Amino acid sequence: MSLPVGATIGILGGGQLGRMLASAAAKLGFRTIVFAPGEGLPAAQTASQHMDADYLNTRALQAFAAACEVVTLEWENVPVAALDVITAAGTDVRPGKTALDVAQDRASEKRFLESIDIACAPWREVDSLADLKGAIEEVGPDAILKTRRDGYDGKGQVRLKAGDDLNAAWESLKGAPAIIEGLVPFEVEISIVLARGMGGEIATYPVPRNHHAGGILRRCEVPANVSSATRAEAVDKARRLADALEYVGVLALEFFVLADGSLLANEFAPRVHNSGHWTPEACLTGQFENQIRAVAGWPLGPTDLLAPAEMDNLIGEDAQAPLSDLLQRGSLTLYGKGEIRPGRKMGHVVRLLRD
Ligand code: AMP
């Protein structure tokens, strides 16, 4: 059933994605309640209301569920137990628990992708130093050790090369269950951002080329300079993933593109994604609006590209540049974060390349 204008949409998570989701919801005439622990959060500044409570606070979750017609999320590490409480209280969470459950653990994520014929880099589970030593023999010496849970923007990751001290690498994860992946000699990285509606209809966005440094996305260029066959295969795989999860909302699936054009999936995010931050300016309907449309049971908006575009993240001290310089670079979005810290995403700039 589709929500009426003026209905209230709940958002689990208080970061910049929630901030932009709340703005998109307001554009369409919805109210929003952000549920996240903390004060002065980016999303709390643009939402109609903020509930400052822990994700495991059952009473607060029940009150949140009662106040919202539907709940969505902007952070994939919300405990799935929170979704159970909200659903038990009679309010749907979109996307649902399955997508979150799968995406929160790198091992279950890769198993799920492989089960629907989406190939990943060679990987093994690592629960001990002995596992690590054995796995390195199989995936090769150039590899990345990643914690199974809670890693993002290169955190919880150790790069390994031949001759490295495996003991030190394993110790640095402090016993956290991990996986090891062979290092992929990719030519480029791309992602598919798509929206899937309540009736299973899918709108895919043009494909960006993503540039990372130190495990953090720095820049997107759209469209990516990949063959139409590679693009079509990536879109097909992302659609298959969304269908298999019976997904409602926006998701992003990241790929490595190899020299021969073949694809290996890296990971997926069950939410709007940094590699889609150019969509509000460069497409007829941005990813945030389509997430709101999808979870509200509304028809998805068209995703046509208006012009080739570039998006630069403002990370840490990038945001210390004079405001006049930032404004000159294009359409500026700031996340309302007070303190600039190294590696912290502070905002982004989008430029349309019309000529
Ligand atoms: P992740 O946090 O897993 O998304 O990794 C962040 C970034 O690190 C990716 O976008 C790649 O640029 C790089 N990376 C991660 N895993 C691999 C891999 N197996 N091979 C090569 N580069 C990788």
Boltz pocket constraint, residues with backbone or C-beta under 6 A from the ligand:
constraints:
  - pocket:
      binder: B
      contacts: [[A, 121], [A, 144], [A, 151], [A, 152], [A, 153], [A, 154], [A, 181], [A, 182], [A, 183], [A, 184], [A, 185], [A, 186], [A, 189], [A, 212], [A, 215], [A, 216], [A, 266], [A, 267]]
      max_distance: 6.0
